[in-house]
Amino acid sequence: MVKKHNYTGKTYEEAFNKAKIDLQELEENLIIITKEEKKTLLSKKVDIEVIEKREIKDELKYLIKNTLKDMGFEVEIEITVNNDIPTYRLYSNNDALLIGKDGKNLKALNLVINQMLLKELNTNYRFFIDVNNYKEKNDKHIISLAKKLAKEVKETKIEVKMDKMNSYQRRLVHNALTNSRYVYTESVGEEPNRYVVIKPKQN
């Protein structure tokens, strides 16, 4: 269970400063879960609820490990942080089953844990779950493919449609090619069949 801290001030800034001083944490290490303002004719009061990100990281590790234990998996978890987004890298007694065909089981696990955390925090918190570097390898493959197709589009001046992808995968492609002088990208179609089109830039 993530510990939540409550603070009150005449303004939001006053309440938040109390939280930073009391918890001895920098602003970037704290998350405000709720904020409520109460006004009367004579006074104003702001209530906030704050949690420390490190506590969320610990709670996530607990949720993942115990959820998988109930499913018969024994896992070791390694946590890395990139751009303030933690990745929980799992090493289990059956990585192939945990990943599933085309990563379907891994996607389902991410969704289930995300919903469990959302219910407890009542706010979104970005994180990724990976199994034995599967997601990292898959991300690199998508980026490599996007750059390869972009080179073809540059040479042929003919647009290329990629396979359908989820929003995260499409964002990988957009980010990989956003600074290209020769091509640009567009997401086309309706979910869950949206895909990326790589198009040549007009000179």
N, CA, C and O of each residue as an XYZ file, in Angstrom:
812
protein
N       0.843     -1.193      0.000
C       0.000      0.000      0.000
C       0.880      1.246      0.000
O       1.748      1.400      0.859
N       0.651      2.140     -0.972
C       1.434      3.369     -1.076
C       0.991      4.351      0.010
O      -0.202      4.610      0.172
N       1.950      4.890      0.744
C       1.642      5.854      1.799
C       1.366      7.217      1.183
O       2.148      7.714      0.373
N       0.235      7.821      1.578
C      -0.145      9.134      1.071
C      -0.040     10.159      2.193
O      -0.403      9.881      3.336
N       0.456     11.338      1.861
C       0.670     12.396      2.845
C      -0.256     13.569      2.527
O      -0.373     13.976      1.371
N      -0.903     14.103      3.537
C      -1.848     15.209      3.354
C      -1.304     16.496      3.954
O      -0.768     16.506      5.062
N      -1.455     17.588      3.196
C      -0.980     18.897      3.635
C      -2.018     19.958      3.298
O      -2.774     19.832      2.334
N      -2.036     21.011      4.122
C      -2.989     22.098      3.947
C      -2.263     23.430      3.999
O      -1.334     23.611      4.786
N      -2.693     24.359      3.156
C      -2.121     25.700      3.168
C      -3.133     26.716      2.690
O      -4.200     26.357      2.191
N      -2.797     27.988      2.843
C      -3.687     29.038      2.352
C      -3.679     29.077      0.824
O      -4.644     29.510      0.195
N      -2.558     28.611      0.235
C      -2.427     28.516     -1.219
C      -1.859     27.150     -1.564
O      -1.361     26.427     -0.701
N      -1.946     26.816     -2.846
C      -1.370     25.548     -3.307
C       0.133     25.529     -3.062
O       0.683     24.517     -2.625
N       0.797     26.650     -3.343
C       2.246     26.729     -3.181
C       2.646     26.513     -1.722
O       3.642     25.846     -1.443
N       1.876     27.073     -0.796
C       2.188     26.911      0.623
C       2.053     25.453      1.054
O       2.892     24.932      1.789
N       0.988     24.801      0.590
C       0.774     23.395      0.943
C       1.873     22.513      0.352
O       2.367     21.597      1.010
N       2.250     22.799     -0.901
C       3.271     21.991     -1.558
C       4.641     22.207     -0.929
O       5.425     21.264     -0.812
N       4.936     23.431     -0.526
C       6.210     23.700      0.147
C       6.293     22.956      1.478
O       7.364     22.484      1.859
N       5.185     22.852      2.176
C       5.147     22.074      3.420
C       5.506     20.612      3.137
O       6.243     19.979      3.894
N       4.971     20.096      2.035
C       5.242     18.700      1.664
C       6.719     18.499      1.369
O       7.316     17.530      1.839
N       7.315     19.396      0.599
C       8.729     19.265      0.234
C       9.638     19.321      1.463
O      10.606     18.569      1.570
N       9.305     20.234      2.394
C      10.117     20.373      3.600
C       9.948     19.156      4.509
O      10.926     18.618      5.029
N       8.701     18.731      4.693
C       8.421     17.613      5.588
C       9.016     16.307      5.076
O       9.579     15.528      5.846
N       8.890     16.074      3.776
C       9.356     14.812      3.193
C      10.825     14.862      2.787
O      11.420     13.840      2.445
N      11.410     16.078      2.830
C      12.823     16.236      2.453
C      13.079     15.686      1.050
O      14.034     14.945      0.816
N      12.200     16.072      0.128
C      12.298     15.606     -1.256
C      12.227     16.777     -2.224
O      11.593     17.792     -1.939
N      12.880     16.630     -3.367
C      12.774     17.619     -4.433
C      11.408     17.516     -5.094
O      10.748     16.480     -5.017
N      10.992     18.587     -5.737
C       9.673     18.620     -6.368
C       9.488     17.508     -7.390
O       8.408     16.925     -7.482
N      10.550     17.204     -8.174
C      10.427     16.191     -9.219
C      10.266     14.774     -8.663
O       9.939     13.848     -9.406
N      10.495     14.607     -7.365
C      10.357     13.284     -6.750
C       9.016     13.085     -6.057
O       8.789     12.065     -5.406
N       8.121     14.074     -6.200
C       6.819     14.012     -5.548
C       5.692     14.078     -6.568
O       5.827     14.711     -7.615
N       4.587     13.425     -6.257
C       3.398     13.451     -7.112
C       2.203     13.899     -6.282
O       1.975     13.390     -5.185
N       1.445     14.850     -6.806
C       0.225     15.293     -6.139
C      -0.930     14.442     -6.655
O      -1.216     14.432     -7.852
N      -1.583     13.739     -5.760
C      -2.670     12.849     -6.157
C      -3.981     13.602     -6.274
O      -4.708     13.425     -7.252
N      -4.299     14.447     -5.287
C      -5.546     15.219     -5.344
C      -5.278     16.638     -4.876
O      -4.316     16.908     -4.157
N      -6.142     17.526     -5.296
C      -6.046     18.913     -4.844
C      -7.466     19.452     -4.670
O      -8.304     19.307     -5.559
N      -7.729     20.073     -3.524
C      -9.063     20.597     -3.250
C      -8.946     21.984     -2.644
O      -8.158     22.204     -1.724
N      -9.726     22.908     -3.158
C      -9.732     24.268     -2.634
C     -11.052     24.547     -1.936
O     -12.120     24.260     -2.475
N     -10.977     25.104     -0.743
C     -12.173     25.459      0.020
C     -12.131     26.949      0.323
O     -11.184     27.443      0.935
N     -13.158     27.655     -0.107
C     -13.196     29.097      0.095
C     -14.396     29.479      0.958
O     -15.495     28.946      0.800
N     -14.157     30.407      1.865
C     -15.242     31.022      2.629
C     -15.095     32.526      2.461
O     -14.176     32.993      1.789
N     -15.979     33.269      3.057
C     -15.910     34.726      2.937
C     -14.640     35.283      3.573
O     -14.118     36.312      3.141
N     -14.145     34.593      4.606
C     -13.003     35.115      5.351
C     -11.687     34.387      5.107
O     -10.621     34.889      5.463
N     -11.760     33.210      4.504
C     -10.509     32.452      4.355
C     -10.538     31.539      3.134
O     -11.577     31.310      2.515
N      -9.363     31.034      2.821
C      -9.205     30.085      1.721
C      -8.267     28.980      2.192
O      -7.251     29.253      2.831
N      -8.604     27.743      1.878
C      -7.770     26.616      2.297
C      -7.588     25.656      1.124
O      -8.542     25.348      0.409
N      -6.361     25.190      0.936
C      -6.042     24.249     -0.132
C      -5.517     22.956      0.494
O      -4.541     22.973      1.243
N      -6.165     21.849      0.184
C      -5.723     20.537      0.664
C      -5.097     19.762     -0.488
O      -5.670     19.700     -1.576
N      -3.935     19.173     -0.260
C      -3.308     18.339     -1.276
C      -2.917     16.994     -0.673
O      -2.695     16.875      0.532
N      -2.839     15.995     -1.528
C      -2.404     14.660     -1.132
C      -1.170     14.328     -1.962
O      -1.205     14.400     -3.190
N      -0.088     13.966     -1.296
C       1.200     13.806     -1.971
C       1.775     12.419     -1.696
O       1.652     11.892     -0.591
N       2.401     11.841     -2.713
C       3.139     10.595     -2.501
C       4.539     10.738     -3.096
O       4.767     11.528     -4.012
N       5.457      9.962     -2.557
C       6.820      9.961     -3.059
C       6.957      8.921     -4.164
O       6.479      7.795     -4.029
N       7.606      9.301     -5.247
C       7.752      8.395     -6.383
C       8.462      7.098     -6.001
O       8.161      6.037     -6.547
N       9.386      7.183     -5.081
C      10.117      5.971     -4.683
C       9.171      4.953     -4.048
O       9.386      3.746     -4.159
N       8.116      5.447     -3.380
C       7.149      4.533     -2.788
C       6.317      3.840     -3.863
O       5.951      2.673     -3.721
N       6.021      4.573     -4.947
C       5.285      3.960     -6.054
C       6.137      2.875     -6.689
O       5.636      1.801     -7.024
N       7.422      3.153     -6.854
C       8.328      2.165     -7.458
C       8.365      0.883     -6.627
O       8.344     -0.222     -7.170
N       8.418      1.044     -5.313
C       8.439     -0.128     -4.432
C       7.114     -0.881     -4.499
O       7.095     -2.112     -4.523
N       5.998     -0.133     -4.530
C       4.675     -0.763     -4.586
C       4.481     -1.513     -5.903
O       3.894     -2.594     -5.935
N       4.976     -0.928     -6.975
C       4.876     -1.579     -8.286
C       5.633     -2.898     -8.300
O       5.141     -3.903     -8.814
N       6.816     -2.886     -7.739
C       7.614     -4.111     -7.675
C       6.855     -5.189     -6.899
O       6.837     -6.355     -7.292
N       6.239     -4.787     -5.808
C       5.460     -5.725     -4.987
C       4.261     -6.266     -5.775
O       4.000     -7.469     -5.758
N       3.526     -5.374     -6.469
C       2.350     -5.790     -7.241
C       2.726     -6.784     -8.336
O       2.065     -7.807     -8.517
N       3.799     -6.469     -9.065
C       4.223     -7.332    -10.172
C       4.625     -8.711     -9.650
O       4.178     -9.739    -10.160
N       5.472     -8.712     -8.629
C       6.000     -9.977     -8.109
C       4.887    -10.861     -7.555
O       4.866    -12.064     -7.818
N       3.968    -10.284     -6.797
C       2.912    -11.077     -6.183
C       1.847    -11.507     -7.177
O       1.292    -12.599     -7.055
N       1.555    -10.666     -8.158
C       0.598    -11.051     -9.198
C       1.116    -12.244     -9.985
O       0.368    -13.182    -10.260
N       2.390    -12.212    -10.347
C       2.985    -13.306    -11.115
C       3.182    -14.556    -10.266
O       3.098    -15.676    -10.768
N       3.444    -14.358     -8.977
C       3.578    -15.501     -8.081
C       2.270    -16.285     -8.015
O       2.271    -17.516     -8.002
N       1.147    -15.549     -7.973
C      -0.170    -16.193     -7.954
C      -0.448    -16.948     -9.255
O      -1.267    -17.866     -9.283
N       0.244    -16.554    -10.338
C       0.061    -17.203    -11.640
C       1.069    -18.328    -11.859
O       1.055    -18.985    -12.900
N       1.945    -18.550    -10.874
C       2.902    -19.654    -10.970
C       4.265    -19.275    -11.507
O       5.074    -20.151    -11.813
N       4.536    -17.975    -11.630
C       5.832    -17.525    -12.134
C       6.747    -17.133    -10.977
O       6.318    -16.500    -10.012
N       7.995    -17.516    -11.094
C       9.026    -17.039    -10.179
C       9.846    -16.000    -10.930
O      10.417    -16.303    -11.978
N       9.911    -14.780    -10.407
C      10.591    -13.714    -11.139
C      11.592    -12.965    -10.270
O      11.431    -12.831     -9.057
N      12.632    -12.485    -10.943
C      13.547    -11.514    -10.368
C      13.319    -10.217    -11.135
O      13.107    -10.240    -12.348
N      13.359     -9.092    -10.437
C      13.028     -7.814    -11.058
C      14.194     -6.840    -10.945
O      14.754     -6.619     -9.871
N      14.539     -6.264    -12.098
C      15.588     -5.235    -12.157
C      14.922     -3.940    -12.595
O      14.191     -3.925    -13.585
N      15.166     -2.846    -11.866
C      14.523     -1.563    -12.169
C      15.545     -0.579    -12.724
O      16.591     -0.344    -12.119
N      15.228     -0.007    -13.881
C      16.039      1.069    -14.449
C      15.113      2.249    -14.739
O      13.919      2.063    -14.972
N      15.667      3.463    -14.725
C      14.863      4.664    -14.944
C      15.449      5.469    -16.091
O      16.646      5.757    -16.108
N      14.595      5.836    -17.057
C      15.020      6.639    -18.199
C      13.995      7.747    -18.412
O      12.808      7.478    -18.597
N      14.462      8.998    -18.384
C      13.566     10.150    -18.518
C      12.443     10.104    -17.484
O      11.288     10.411    -17.781
N      12.808      9.714    -16.267
C      11.881      9.664    -15.131
C      10.808      8.583    -15.275
O       9.844      8.566    -14.510
N      10.968      7.677    -16.251
C      10.005      6.589    -16.439
C      10.705      5.274    -16.097
O      11.653      4.885    -16.778
N      10.244      4.581    -15.040
C      10.900      3.327    -14.658
C      10.503      2.160    -15.557
O       9.359      2.058    -16.000
N      11.457      1.295    -15.814
C      11.205      0.034    -16.509
C      11.505     -1.098    -15.540
O      12.569     -1.148    -14.922
N      10.539     -2.009    -15.422
C      10.697     -3.179    -14.555
C      11.029     -4.368    -15.451
O      10.158     -4.913    -16.129
N      12.299     -4.757    -15.442
C      12.773     -5.826    -16.316
C      12.703     -7.146    -15.552
O      13.357     -7.320    -14.524
N      11.892     -8.075    -16.077
C      11.645     -9.339    -15.389
C      12.484    -10.463    -15.972
O      12.688    -10.546    -17.183
N      12.965    -11.326    -15.088
C      13.644    -12.555    -15.477
C      12.927    -13.684    -14.746
O      12.970    -13.765    -13.518
N      12.265    -14.558    -15.512
C      11.377    -15.539    -14.887
C      11.789    -16.976    -15.189
O      12.766    -17.230    -15.893
N      11.012    -17.909    -14.633
C      11.242    -19.330    -14.899
C      10.594    -19.769    -16.206
O      10.718    -20.928    -16.600
N       9.894    -18.841    -16.889
C       9.301    -19.155    -18.195
C       9.066    -17.856    -18.965
O       7.933    -17.393    -19.097
N      10.159    -17.276    -19.471
C      10.071    -15.990    -20.173
C       9.179    -16.056    -21.409
O       8.419    -15.126    -21.679
N       9.269    -17.155    -22.159
C       8.502    -17.275    -23.405
C       7.007    -17.190    -23.131
O       6.282    -16.515    -23.861
N       6.541    -17.864    -22.093
C       5.114    -17.840    -21.751
C       4.709    -16.472    -21.225
O       3.612    -15.993    -21.512
N       5.579    -15.850    -20.466
C       5.282    -14.533    -19.911
C       5.181    -13.475    -21.008
O       4.388    -12.539    -20.904
N       5.982    -13.629    -22.052
C       5.935    -12.702    -23.183
C       4.736    -12.992    -24.072
O       4.016    -12.072    -24.460
N       4.511    -14.265    -24.398
C       3.398    -14.639    -25.269
C       3.682    -14.350    -26.726
O       4.686    -13.715    -27.047
N       2.812    -14.807    -27.614
C       2.979    -14.602    -29.050
C       2.894    -13.117    -29.374
O       1.930    -12.444    -29.012
N       3.914    -12.616    -30.061
C       3.998    -11.200    -30.438
C       3.880    -10.273    -29.231
O       3.446     -9.128    -29.360
N       4.270    -10.775    -28.050
C       4.257     -9.934    -26.855
C       2.894     -9.702    -26.245
O       2.733     -8.795    -25.429
N       1.892    -10.512    -26.625
C       0.518    -10.274    -26.152
C       0.384    -10.439    -24.638
O      -0.300     -9.648    -23.989
N       1.026    -11.454    -24.075
C       0.928    -11.659    -22.629
C       1.622    -10.539    -21.865
O       1.162    -10.125    -20.801
N       2.723    -10.056    -22.411
C       3.438     -8.954    -21.779
C       2.591     -7.682    -21.813
O       2.546     -6.943    -20.830
N       1.927     -7.426    -22.925
C       1.040     -6.258    -23.033
C      -0.099     -6.367    -22.029
O      -0.468     -5.382    -21.390
N      -0.654     -7.571    -21.892
C      -1.756     -7.789    -20.948
C      -1.284     -7.551    -19.511
O      -2.012     -6.978    -18.701
N      -0.071     -7.991    -19.205
C       0.475     -7.791    -17.863
C       0.635     -6.306    -17.569
O       0.289     -5.843    -16.482
N       1.157     -5.562    -18.536
C       1.287     -4.109    -18.372
C      -0.063     -3.469    -18.085
O      -0.179     -2.602    -17.219
N      -1.084     -3.904    -18.821
C      -2.428     -3.342    -18.664
C      -3.007     -3.662    -17.289
O      -3.565     -2.784    -16.631
N      -2.877     -4.909    -16.856
C      -3.432     -5.341    -15.566
C      -2.768     -4.588    -14.410
O      -3.457     -4.073    -13.529
N      -1.438     -4.522    -14.411
C      -0.724     -3.845    -13.335
C      -1.034     -2.350    -13.344
O      -1.154     -1.728    -12.288
N      -1.163     -1.782    -14.537
C      -1.496     -0.360    -14.646
C      -2.860     -0.067    -14.029
O      -3.028      0.934    -13.333
N      -3.837     -0.944    -14.286
C      -5.177     -0.762    -13.731
C      -5.173     -0.924    -12.213
O      -5.879     -0.201    -11.511
N      -4.391     -1.859    -11.709
C      -4.288     -2.058    -10.265
C      -3.696     -0.817     -9.589
O      -4.172     -0.389     -8.538
N      -2.658     -0.246    -10.201
C      -2.016      0.932     -9.630
C      -2.933      2.151     -9.727
O      -3.012      2.953     -8.796
N      -3.620      2.283    -10.853
C      -4.548      3.402    -11.049
C      -5.652      3.394     -9.998
O      -6.047      4.440     -9.483
N      -6.141      2.201     -9.690
C      -7.197      2.065     -8.673
C      -6.695      2.525     -7.307
O      -7.442      3.135     -6.543
N      -5.438      2.234     -7.001
C      -4.893      2.607     -5.695
C      -4.534      4.080     -5.614
O      -4.762      4.720     -4.588
N      -3.963      4.633     -6.710
C      -3.478      6.007     -6.668
C      -4.515      7.033     -7.115
O      -4.470      8.195     -6.712
N      -5.436      6.592     -7.943
C      -6.426      7.491     -8.550
C      -5.750      8.534     -9.442
O      -6.248      9.648     -9.601
N      -4.619      8.158    -10.014
C      -3.917      9.007    -10.970
C      -3.032      8.125    -11.835
O      -2.653      7.029    -11.422
N      -2.697      8.598    -13.040
C      -1.848      7.816    -13.936
C      -0.381      7.965    -13.547
O       0.067      9.032    -13.128
N       0.345      6.871    -13.697
C       1.785      6.871    -13.427
C       2.442      6.028    -14.510
O       2.147      4.840    -14.644
N       3.335      6.643    -15.284
C       3.939      5.951    -16.423
C       5.051      5.010    -15.990
O       5.924      5.375    -15.202
N       5.004      3.803    -16.514
C       6.050      2.809    -16.275
C       5.959      1.761    -17.377
O       4.969      1.692    -18.105
N       6.999      0.951    -17.489
C       7.000     -0.146    -18.454
C       7.424     -1.428    -17.758
O       8.246     -1.412    -16.843
N       6.853     -2.534    -18.203
C       7.294     -3.851    -17.762
C       7.900     -4.552    -18.971
O       7.286     -4.614    -20.036
N       9.095     -5.071    -18.800
C       9.776     -5.788    -19.871
C      10.154     -7.175    -19.360
O      10.284     -7.381    -18.153
N      10.328     -8.105    -20.259
C      10.753     -9.458    -19.891
C      12.032     -9.792    -20.646
O      12.036     -9.913    -21.871
N      13.118     -9.938    -19.890
C      14.404    -10.335    -20.466
C      14.764     -9.511    -21.704
O      15.238    -10.044    -22.708
N      14.525     -8.188    -21.608
C      14.877     -7.238    -22.677
C      14.049     -7.400    -23.957
O      14.432     -6.877    -25.003
N      12.915     -8.120    -23.890
C      12.086     -8.306    -25.085
C      11.615     -6.966    -25.631
O      11.743     -6.700    -26.826
N      11.071     -6.121    -24.762
C      10.542     -4.829    -25.199
C      11.650     -3.958    -25.773
O      11.468     -3.314    -26.807
N      12.800     -3.938    -25.103
C      13.930     -3.130    -25.575
C      14.377     -3.576    -26.960
O      14.622     -2.748    -27.837
N      14.483     -4.891    -27.153
C      14.885     -5.423    -28.461
C      13.838     -5.104    -29.514
O      14.178     -4.768    -30.648
N      12.554     -5.209    -29.140
C      11.470     -4.932    -30.081
C      11.453     -3.452    -30.465
O      11.222     -3.103    -31.623
N      11.700     -2.585    -29.474
C      11.756     -1.146    -29.751
C      12.872     -0.836    -30.750
O      12.678     -0.077    -31.700
N      14.033     -1.430    -30.521
C      15.175     -1.196    -31.412
C      14.869     -1.697    -32.819
O      15.268     -1.079    -33.805
N      14.154     -2.826    -32.907
C      13.785     -3.371    -34.219
C      12.859     -2.409    -34.956
O      13.035     -2.172    -36.152
N      11.871     -1.852    -34.250
C      10.926     -0.918    -34.875
C      11.650      0.330    -35.367
O      11.406      0.795    -36.480
N      12.541      0.872    -34.534
C      13.286      2.072    -34.914
C      14.191      1.790    -36.114
O      14.279      2.602    -37.035
N      14.858      0.641    -36.099
C      15.738      0.254    -37.204
C      14.946      0.092    -38.502
O      15.384      0.532    -39.565
N      13.773     -0.546    -38.402
C      12.924     -0.732    -39.590
C      12.447      0.611    -40.128
O      12.440      0.831    -41.340
N      12.048      1.509    -39.228
C      11.569      2.822    -39.647
C      12.652      3.579    -40.417
O      12.376      4.202    -41.442
N      13.877      3.520    -39.917
C      14.974      4.222    -40.582
C      15.308      3.592    -41.936
O      15.655      4.291    -42.888
N      15.198      2.265    -42.009
C      15.449      1.564    -43.266
C      14.397      1.950    -44.306
O      14.728      2.228    -45.459
N      13.129      1.965    -43.892
C      12.050      2.337    -44.813
C      12.151      3.808    -45.207
O      11.851      4.168    -46.345
N      12.572      4.658    -44.268
C      12.736      6.080    -44.571
C      13.790      6.284    -45.654
O      13.648      7.156    -46.511
N      14.848      5.477    -45.611
C      15.896      5.559    -46.629
C      15.345      5.176    -47.998
O      15.694      5.790    -49.006
N      14.471      4.146    -48.033
C      13.846      3.730    -49.290
C      12.948      4.831    -49.840
O      12.944      5.109    -51.039
N      12.175      5.465    -48.925
C      11.277      6.544    -49.345
C      12.076      7.726    -49.886
O      11.687      8.353    -50.871
N      13.181      8.016    -49.241
C      14.042      9.104    -49.696
C      14.533      8.849    -51.116
O      14.577      9.769    -51.933
N      14.903      7.601    -51.415
C      15.470      7.271    -52.720
C      14.413      7.130    -53.811
O      14.652      7.509    -54.957
N      13.236      6.582    -53.458
C      12.211      6.306    -54.468
C      11.168      7.410    -54.586
O      10.472      7.503    -55.596
N      11.057      8.256    -53.547
C      10.030      9.302    -53.479
C       8.623      8.708    -53.422
O       7.648      9.379    -53.761
N       8.519      7.448    -52.994
C       7.218      6.766    -52.883
C       6.939      6.476    -51.406
O       7.783      5.907    -50.713
N       5.761      6.865    -50.929
C       5.431      6.657    -49.518
C       5.306      5.174    -49.181
O       5.008      4.356    -50.051
N       5.533      4.835    -47.924
C       5.485      3.449    -47.460
C       4.550      3.357    -46.251
O       4.613      4.176    -45.334
N       3.678      2.338    -46.271
C       2.794      2.100    -45.135
C       3.391      0.992    -44.266
O       3.721     -0.085    -44.763
N       3.525      1.260    -42.978
C       4.007      0.256    -42.044
C       2.837     -0.579    -41.528
O       1.679     -0.215    -41.729
N       3.131     -1.682    -40.871
C       2.083     -2.515    -40.287
C       1.399     -1.770    -39.145
O       1.941     -0.800    -38.616
N       0.217     -2.226    -38.772
C      -0.504     -1.584    -37.666
C       0.314     -1.677    -36.385
O       1.005     -2.667    -36.141
N       0.226     -0.636    -35.580
C       0.990     -0.554    -34.336
C       0.147      0.094    -33.260
O      -0.829      0.784    -33.557
N       0.526     -0.130    -31.997
C      -0.142      0.587    -30.922
C       0.443      1.997    -30.817
O       1.409      2.323    -31.507
N      -0.134      2.821    -29.964
C       0.271      4.229    -29.890
C       1.729      4.389    -29.476
O       2.415      5.283    -29.971
N       2.206      3.542    -28.580
C       3.601      3.624    -28.135
C       4.556      3.326    -29.292
O       5.548      4.031    -29.478
N       4.254      2.278    -30.071
C       5.112      1.907    -31.195
C       5.096      2.983    -32.280
O       6.128      3.283    -32.881
N       3.926      3.558    -32.525
C       3.852      4.639    -33.520
C       4.677      5.842    -33.079
O       5.322      6.500    -33.895
N       4.648      6.119    -31.783
C       5.429      7.245    -31.268
C       6.923      7.000    -31.457
O       7.675      7.938    -31.722
N       7.361      5.739    -31.320
C       8.764      5.406    -31.568
C       9.160      5.783    -32.990
O      10.225      6.356    -33.216
N       8.295      5.457    -33.942
C       8.576      5.753    -35.355
C       8.612      7.262    -35.586
O       9.536      7.782    -36.213
N       7.592      7.963    -35.070
C       7.538      9.417    -35.249
C       8.788     10.085    -34.674
O       9.384     10.953    -35.313
N       9.179      9.679    -33.472
C      10.342     10.284    -32.820
C      11.637      9.965    -33.563
O      12.539     10.800    -33.635
N      11.725      8.750    -34.118
C      12.939      8.336    -34.822
C      13.160      9.155    -36.090
O      14.299      9.379    -36.499
N      12.068      9.599    -36.710
C      12.177     10.278    -38.010
C      11.813     11.760    -37.966
O      11.776     12.424    -39.002
N      11.547     12.273    -36.777
C      11.043     13.645    -36.673
C      12.017     14.699    -37.202
O      11.589     15.760    -37.656
N      13.314     14.420    -37.148
C      14.306     15.410    -37.607
C      14.822     15.130    -39.023
O      15.782     15.753    -39.476
N      14.176     14.189    -39.712
C      14.624     13.856    -41.066
C      14.393     15.020    -42.025
O      13.358     15.683    -41.976
N      15.366     15.257    -42.893
C      15.243     16.300    -43.918
C      14.512     15.797    -45.146
O      14.137     16.587    -46.013
N      14.305     14.483    -45.231
C      13.798     13.901    -46.478
C      12.409     13.272    -46.359
O      11.705     13.148    -47.361
N      12.007     12.877    -45.157
C      10.704     12.229    -45.001
C       9.963     12.794    -43.785
O      10.557     13.429    -42.914
N       8.646     12.544    -43.750
C       7.852     12.848    -42.561
C       6.855     11.718    -42.348
O       6.623     10.915    -43.252
N       6.272     11.653    -41.173
C       5.395     10.531    -40.835
C       3.992     11.013    -40.459
O       3.802     12.123    -39.963
N       3.025     10.140    -40.713
C       1.643     10.398    -40.320
C       1.017      9.109    -39.810
O       1.261      8.037    -40.364
N       0.212      9.207    -38.759
C      -0.564      8.059    -38.293
C      -1.910      8.072    -39.004
O      -2.568      9.110    -39.078
N      -2.316      6.927    -39.521
C      -3.522      6.819    -40.343
C      -4.388      5.660    -39.834
O      -3.872      4.679    -39.298
N      -5.709      5.783    -40.008
C      -6.615      4.686    -39.666
C      -7.227      4.846    -38.290
O      -6.953      5.813    -37.579
N      -8.060      3.884    -37.926
C      -8.739      3.889    -36.636
C      -8.184      2.790    -35.745
O      -7.771      1.736    -36.227
N      -8.177      3.046    -34.426
C      -7.748      2.017    -33.471
C      -8.685      0.809    -33.562
O      -9.887      0.995    -33.755
N      -8.180     -0.419    -33.431
C      -6.793     -0.773    -33.114
C      -5.954     -1.019    -34.364
O      -4.932     -1.702    -34.298
N      -6.376     -0.466    -35.507
C      -5.681     -0.744    -36.766
C      -4.911      0.466    -37.302
O      -4.606      0.525    -38.493
N      -4.596      1.425    -36.436
C      -3.830      2.586    -36.900
C      -2.407      2.174    -37.250
O      -1.826      1.292    -36.619
N      -1.863      2.823    -38.260
C      -0.509      2.523    -38.713
C       0.183      3.815    -39.122
O      -0.447      4.869    -39.215
N       1.479      3.722    -39.364
C       2.277      4.897    -39.741
C       2.577      4.854    -41.223
O       2.923      3.808    -41.773
N       2.439      6.011    -41.867
C       2.833      6.170    -43.264
C       4.061      7.077    -43.305
O       4.055      8.174    -42.747
N       5.103      6.606    -43.969
C       6.322      7.403    -44.145
C       6.264      8.025    -45.539
O       6.196      7.318    -46.544
N       6.292      9.364    -45.585
C       6.104     10.067    -46.855
C       7.313     10.934    -47.193
O       7.988     11.444    -46.299
N       7.583     11.099    -48.499
C       8.724     11.951    -48.886
C       8.384     13.423    -48.733
O       7.259     13.833    -49.019
N       9.347     14.225    -48.284
C       9.149     15.663    -48.210
C       9.342     16.261    -49.597
O      10.198     15.823    -50.366
N       8.535     17.265    -49.901
C       8.657     17.934    -51.194
C       9.781     18.941    -51.119
O       9.883     19.708    -50.161
N      10.630     18.935    -52.144
C      11.756     19.868    -52.186
C      11.240     21.264    -52.518
O      12.025     22.209    -52.604
